[in-house]
């Protein structure tokens, strides 16, 4: 898909991968980029230097009614929707599983998996009667390997991968391409802001052996997926290089 004159929704757009991807999508020619996050100040910062039209929407993606309102607002305003990047996500943070607070576990699953499925369902309902589109879901390399310290996160991201793969037939049926991007460890605020406000202790030993990816590394992969008209029901791994 060529992004020229396209309308794009990016969730988790207030920082990190979402911010970088939104800016890169705009630079690639999108006419409108809808920025979605709970962090209103972060959305305002993301919108700076974006030449395309932006719409900043503060939304809790775990709230089904808020998601429905989001899609109605976007489609009413622009009368089209071409790309959705379901990127909002969190990690569990300390303490590691199984001592993670039960409410925190629920929140991780709600944001990282349930909201992705619900947001995709709403996008598909619109796109299937309006010429198709592209949906990209942020998974993780953590969803490809067993990981006890943050098992809820790993399980949620594995679910995102399988959900995206399960949507492969939508390409032939309706011209809708659903794929997942699986970043390795990426230097974003998510590492510091979730689960107690400190980096998980388990991350330290990992970082001794790998180089962190940048948000722009993931943004470029997102662009590549959007542009590849043959990619559907797949997941793309963005690996860390060893130190």
C-alpha positions as a Markdown table, in Angstrom:
| # | Residue | x | y | z |
|---|---|---|---|---|
| 1 | Unk | 0.0 | 0.0 | 0.0 |
| 2 | Unk | 1.2 | 3.5 | -0.9 |
| 3 | Unk | 0.6 | 5.8 | 2.1 |
| 4 | Unk | -0.1 | 8.9 | 0.0 |
| 5 | Unk | -3.4 | 10.5 | 1.1 |
| 6 | Unk | -4.1 | 7.6 | 3.5 |
| 7 | Unk | -5.8 | 7.8 | 6.9 |
| 8 | Unk | -4.0 | 6.0 | 9.7 |
| 9 | Unk | -4.7 | 5.2 | 13.4 |
| 10 | Unk | -1.7 | 4.6 | 15.7 |
| 11 | Unk | -2.4 | 3.5 | 19.3 |
| 12 | Unk | 0.3 | 3.9 | 22.0 |
| 13 | Unk | 1.3 | 7.0 | 20.1 |
| 14 | Unk | 2.5 | 9.2 | 23.0 |
| 15 | Unk | 6.0 | 7.8 | 23.0 |
| 16 | Unk | 8.4 | 5.1 | 21.8 |
| 17 | Unk | 7.5 | 2.9 | 18.9 |
| 18 | Unk | 4.1 | 4.6 | 18.5 |
| 19 | Unk | 5.6 | 8.1 | 18.3 |
| 20 | Unk | 8.4 | 7.1 | 15.9 |
| 21 | Unk | 6.0 | 5.1 | 13.7 |
| 22 | Unk | 3.4 | 7.9 | 13.5 |
| 23 | Unk | 6.0 | 10.4 | 12.4 |
| 24 | Unk | 7.5 | 8.1 | 9.9 |
| 25 | Unk | 4.0 | 7.2 | 8.5 |
| 26 | Unk | 3.3 | 10.9 | 8.1 |
| 27 | Unk | 6.6 | 11.4 | 6.3 |
| 28 | Unk | 5.7 | 8.6 | 3.9 |
| 29 | Unk | 2.7 | 10.6 | 2.7 |
| 30 | Unk | -0.3 | 9.9 | 4.9 |
| 31 | Unk | -2.8 | 12.7 | 4.8 |
| 32 | Unk | -4.0 | 12.1 | 8.4 |
| 33 | Unk | -2.6 | 10.3 | 11.4 |
| 34 | Unk | -4.9 | 9.7 | 14.4 |
| 35 | Unk | -2.8 | 9.6 | 17.5 |
| 36 | Unk | -4.3 | 7.5 | 20.4 |
| 37 | Unk | -3.0 | 7.1 | 23.9 |
| 38 | Unk | -3.9 | 7.8 | 27.5 |
| 39 | Unk | -1.1 | 10.4 | 27.8 |
| 40 | Unk | -2.5 | 13.6 | 26.4 |
| 41 | Unk | 0.7 | 15.5 | 26.9 |
| 42 | Unk | 2.7 | 12.8 | 25.1 |
| 43 | Unk | 0.3 | 13.0 | 22.2 |
| 44 | Unk | 0.8 | 16.7 | 21.9 |
| 45 | Unk | 4.6 | 16.1 | 21.8 |
| 46 | Unk | 4.2 | 13.4 | 19.1 |
| 47 | Unk | 2.1 | 15.7 | 16.9 |
| 48 | Unk | 5.0 | 18.3 | 16.8 |
| 49 | Unk | 6.7 | 18.3 | 13.4 |
| 50 | Unk | 4.1 | 16.0 | 11.8 |
| 51 | Unk | 3.2 | 17.7 | 8.6 |
| 52 | Unk | 0.0 | 15.6 | 8.0 |
| 53 | Unk | -3.3 | 16.4 | 9.7 |
| 54 | Unk | -3.3 | 14.9 | 13.1 |
| 55 | Unk | -6.1 | 14.1 | 15.5 |
| 56 | Unk | -5.2 | 13.5 | 19.1 |
| 57 | Unk | -7.6 | 11.2 | 21.0 |
| 58 | Unk | -7.1 | 10.3 | 24.6 |
| 59 | Unk | -8.6 | 6.8 | 24.9 |
| 60 | Unk | -8.3 | 3.8 | 27.1 |
| 61 | Unk | -8.0 | 1.0 | 24.5 |
| 62 | Unk | -9.3 | -1.5 | 27.1 |
| 63 | Unk | -12.7 | 0.2 | 27.2 |
| 64 | Unk | -14.9 | -1.3 | 24.4 |
| 65 | Unk | -17.2 | 1.7 | 24.4 |
| 66 | Unk | -14.3 | 4.1 | 24.1 |
| 67 | Unk | -12.8 | 2.0 | 21.2 |
| 68 | Unk | -16.2 | 2.1 | 19.4 |
| 69 | Unk | -16.4 | 5.9 | 19.9 |
| 70 | Unk | -12.8 | 6.2 | 18.5 |
| 71 | Unk | -13.6 | 4.4 | 15.3 |
| 72 | Unk | -16.8 | 6.3 | 14.8 |
| 73 | Unk | -15.0 | 9.6 | 15.3 |
| 74 | Unk | -12.4 | 8.7 | 12.8 |
| 75 | Unk | -14.6 | 7.3 | 10.1 |
| 76 | Unk | -17.1 | 10.2 | 10.5 |
| 77 | Unk | -14.4 | 12.8 | 10.2 |
| 78 | Unk | -12.4 | 11.4 | 7.3 |
| 79 | Unk | -14.9 | 9.0 | 5.7 |
| 80 | Unk | -12.1 | 6.5 | 5.2 |
| 81 | Unk | -9.7 | 4.3 | 7.2 |
| 82 | Unk | -6.7 | 2.7 | 5.5 |
| 83 | Unk | -4.3 | 1.6 | 8.2 |
| 84 | Unk | -4.5 | 0.7 | 11.9 |
| 85 | Unk | -1.4 | 0.1 | 14.0 |
| 86 | Unk | -2.4 | -1.5 | 17.2 |
| 87 | Unk | 0.7 | -0.7 | 19.2 |
| 88 | Unk | -0.4 | 0.2 | 22.8 |
| 89 | Unk | 1.1 | -2.2 | 25.3 |
| 90 | Unk | 2.7 | -2.6 | 28.7 |
| 91 | Unk | 4.9 | -5.1 | 30.5 |
| 92 | Unk | 4.2 | -6.5 | 34.0 |
| 93 | Unk | 7.3 | -5.1 | 35.7 |
| 94 | Unk | 8.4 | -6.0 | 39.2 |
| 95 | Unk | 7.8 | -8.2 | 41.0 |
| 96 | Unk | 8.3 | -11.1 | 38.5 |
| 97 | Unk | 5.7 | -13.7 | 37.9 |
| 98 | Unk | 4.2 | -15.5 | 39.8 |
| 99 | Unk | 4.3 | -12.8 | 42.4 |
| 100 | Unk | 2.9 | -10.2 | 40.0 |
| 101 | Unk | -0.2 | -8.5 | 41.4 |
| 102 | Unk | -3.4 | -10.1 | 40.0 |
| 103 | Unk | -4.8 | -6.7 | 38.9 |
| 104 | Unk | -1.6 | -6.0 | 37.0 |
| 105 | Unk | -1.8 | -9.4 | 35.2 |
| 106 | Unk | -5.4 | -8.5 | 34.1 |
| 107 | Unk | -4.2 | -5.1 | 32.9 |
| 108 | Unk | -1.4 | -6.6 | 30.9 |
| 109 | Unk | -3.7 | -9.1 | 29.1 |
| 110 | Unk | -6.4 | -6.5 | 28.5 |
| 111 | Unk | -4.0 | -4.0 | 26.9 |
| 112 | Unk | -1.6 | -6.3 | 25.1 |
| 113 | Unk | -4.1 | -8.8 | 23.8 |
| 114 | Unk | -7.8 | -8.1 | 24.3 |
| 115 | Unk | -7.6 | -4.5 | 23.1 |
| 116 | Unk | -5.7 | -5.6 | 20.0 |
| 117 | Unk | -8.4 | -8.1 | 19.1 |
| 118 | Unk | -11.3 | -5.7 | 19.8 |
| 119 | Unk | -9.6 | -2.8 | 17.9 |
| 120 | Unk | -8.9 | -5.1 | 14.9 |
| 121 | Unk | -12.5 | -6.3 | 14.9 |
| 122 | Unk | -13.8 | -2.7 | 14.6 |
| 123 | Unk | -11.3 | -1.9 | 11.9 |
| 124 | Unk | -12.2 | -5.0 | 9.9 |
| 125 | Unk | -15.9 | -4.2 | 10.2 |
| 126 | Unk | -15.3 | -0.9 | 8.5 |
| 127 | Unk | -12.6 | -2.0 | 6.0 |
| 128 | Unk | -14.5 | -5.0 | 4.6 |
| 129 | Unk | -17.1 | -2.7 | 3.2 |
| 130 | Unk | -14.8 | 0.1 | 2.1 |
| 131 | Unk | -12.2 | -1.5 | -0.1 |
| 132 | Unk | -9.8 | -3.2 | 2.4 |
| 133 | Unk | -6.9 | -1.9 | 4.4 |
| 134 | Unk | -3.9 | -2.8 | 6.6 |
| 135 | Unk | -3.8 | -3.7 | 10.3 |
| 136 | Unk | -0.5 | -4.2 | 12.1 |
| 137 | Unk | -0.4 | -5.5 | 15.6 |
| 138 | Unk | 2.6 | -5.1 | 17.9 |
| 139 | Unk | 3.6 | -8.5 | 19.4 |
| 140 | Unk | 7.2 | -9.2 | 20.6 |
| 141 | Unk | 10.0 | -11.7 | 20.4 |
| 142 | Unk | 8.8 | -12.4 | 24.0 |
| 143 | Unk | 5.8 | -14.1 | 22.4 |
| 144 | Unk | 8.0 | -16.6 | 20.6 |
| 145 | Unk | 9.8 | -18.1 | 23.6 |
| 146 | Unk | 8.8 | -19.2 | 27.1 |
| 147 | Unk | 9.6 | -16.5 | 29.6 |
| 148 | Unk | 8.7 | -17.1 | 33.3 |
| 149 | Unk | 9.6 | -13.7 | 34.7 |
| 150 | Unk | 6.9 | -12.0 | 32.7 |
| 151 | Unk | 4.7 | -15.0 | 31.6 |
| 152 | Unk | 1.5 | -12.9 | 31.3 |
| 153 | Unk | 3.3 | -10.5 | 28.8 |
| 154 | Unk | 4.8 | -13.5 | 26.9 |
| 155 | Unk | 1.4 | -15.2 | 26.7 |
| 156 | Unk | -0.4 | -12.0 | 25.6 |
| 157 | Unk | 2.1 | -11.4 | 22.8 |
| 158 | Unk | 2.0 | -15.0 | 21.7 |
| 159 | Unk | -1.8 | -14.5 | 21.4 |
| 160 | Unk | -1.3 | -11.4 | 19.3 |
| 161 | Unk | 0.9 | -13.5 | 16.9 |
| 162 | Unk | -1.7 | -16.3 | 16.6 |
| 163 | Unk | -4.5 | -13.8 | 16.2 |
| 164 | Unk | -2.8 | -12.0 | 13.4 |
| 165 | Unk | -2.0 | -15.3 | 11.7 |
| 166 | Unk | -5.6 | -16.4 | 12.1 |
| 167 | Unk | -6.7 | -13.3 | 10.1 |
| 168 | Unk | -4.8 | -14.3 | 6.9 |
| 169 | Unk | -7.9 | -15.2 | 5.0 |
| 170 | Unk | -9.2 | -11.7 | 5.3 |
| 171 | Unk | -6.8 | -10.7 | 2.6 |
| 172 | Unk | -8.5 | -12.8 | -0.1 |
| 173 | Unk | -12.0 | -12.3 | 1.2 |
| 174 | Unk | -11.9 | -8.5 | 1.7 |
| 175 | Unk | -8.5 | -7.1 | 0.8 |
| 176 | Unk | -7.6 | -6.7 | 4.5 |
| 177 | Unk | -4.0 | -7.5 | 5.4 |
| 178 | Unk | -3.4 | -8.3 | 9.1 |
| 179 | Unk | 0.1 | -8.8 | 10.3 |
| 180 | Unk | 2.2 | -8.6 | 13.5 |
| 181 | Unk | 5.6 | -7.0 | 14.2 |
| 182 | Unk | 7.7 | -8.7 | 16.8 |
| 183 | Unk | 10.3 | -6.3 | 18.2 |
| 184 | Unk | 13.2 | -7.5 | 20.3 |
| 185 | Unk | 14.2 | -5.3 | 23.3 |
| 186 | Unk | 13.6 | -1.7 | 22.3 |
| 187 | Unk | 14.7 | 1.4 | 24.1 |
| 188 | Unk | 11.4 | 2.9 | 25.0 |
| 189 | Unk | 9.7 | 4.4 | 28.1 |
| 190 | Unk | 7.8 | 1.2 | 28.6 |
| 191 | Unk | 10.9 | -0.3 | 30.2 |
| 192 | Unk | 10.8 | 2.3 | 33.0 |
| 193 | Unk | 7.1 | 3.4 | 33.3 |
| 194 | Unk | 5.3 | 0.1 | 34.0 |
| 195 | Unk | 5.1 | -2.2 | 36.9 |
| 196 | Unk | 6.4 | 0.0 | 39.7 |
| 197 | Unk | 8.2 | 2.7 | 37.7 |
| 198 | Unk | 11.6 | 0.9 | 37.6 |
| 199 | Unk | 13.2 | -1.4 | 35.0 |
| 200 | Unk | 12.5 | -5.1 | 35.8 |
| 201 | Unk | 15.6 | -6.7 | 37.4 |
| 202 | Unk | 15.5 | -9.5 | 34.8 |
| 203 | Unk | 16.2 | -7.0 | 32.0 |
| 204 | Unk | 19.7 | -6.2 | 33.3 |
| 205 | Unk | 21.4 | -9.5 | 32.4 |
| 206 | Unk | 19.8 | -9.5 | 28.9 |
| 207 | Unk | 21.0 | -6.0 | 28.1 |
| 208 | Unk | 24.6 | -7.1 | 28.9 |
| 209 | Unk | 24.6 | -9.3 | 25.8 |
| 210 | Unk | 22.5 | -7.4 | 23.2 |
| 211 | Unk | 22.1 | -3.9 | 21.7 |
| 212 | Unk | 18.7 | -2.3 | 22.2 |
| 213 | Unk | 16.7 | -1.5 | 19.1 |
| 214 | Unk | 15.5 | 2.0 | 18.5 |
| 215 | Unk | 11.8 | 2.9 | 18.0 |
| 216 | Unk | 12.8 | 4.0 | 14.5 |
| 217 | Unk | 14.0 | 0.4 | 13.8 |
| 218 | Unk | 10.5 | -0.8 | 14.5 |
| 219 | Unk | 8.9 | 2.1 | 12.6 |
| 220 | Unk | 10.8 | 1.1 | 9.5 |
| 221 | Unk | 9.5 | -2.4 | 9.8 |
| 222 | Unk | 5.9 | -1.1 | 10.1 |
| 223 | Unk | 6.4 | 0.9 | 6.9 |
| 224 | Unk | 7.8 | -2.2 | 5.1 |
| 225 | Unk | 4.7 | -4.2 | 6.2 |
| 226 | Unk | 2.3 | -1.5 | 5.0 |
| 227 | Unk | 4.0 | -1.3 | 1.6 |
| 228 | Unk | 4.2 | -5.1 | 1.0 |
| 229 | Unk | 0.8 | -5.9 | -0.6 |
| 230 | Unk | 1.5 | -9.6 | -0.5 |
| 231 | Unk | 2.1 | -9.9 | 3.3 |
| 232 | Unk | -1.0 | -11.2 | 5.2 |
| 233 | Unk | -1.3 | -13.3 | 8.3 |
| 234 | Unk | 2.5 | -13.1 | 9.0 |
| 235 | Unk | 4.7 | -11.9 | 11.7 |
| 236 | Unk | 8.0 | -10.1 | 11.2 |
| 237 | Unk | 10.7 | -10.4 | 13.9 |
| 238 | Unk | 13.1 | -7.5 | 14.5 |
| 239 | Unk | 16.1 | -9.0 | 16.2 |
| 240 | Unk | 18.6 | -7.4 | 18.5 |
| 241 | Unk | 22.2 | -7.6 | 17.5 |
| 242 | Unk | 24.7 | -9.0 | 20.0 |
| 243 | Unk | 27.1 | -6.7 | 21.8 |
